[in-house]
């Protein structure tokens, strides 16, 4: 699936376009170094599907790091 077309569901229930930059910034703010951010984003992006919740995305990303 093309990530630019992917819609994710926020906690509020609103659907928005997936943003790699938002995920990356969140990881960086949590202390993940840039090289690891790129690795995590690639792995998480491979498993995304339309309608996935942002909570599930972040759970998957932080599971890879912590």
Protein Blocks (a to p, Z undefined) as FASTA:
>chain_A
ZZklpccddfkopacdddfklmmmmmmmnopafklmmmmmmmmmmmgcehiafklmmmmm
mmmmZZ
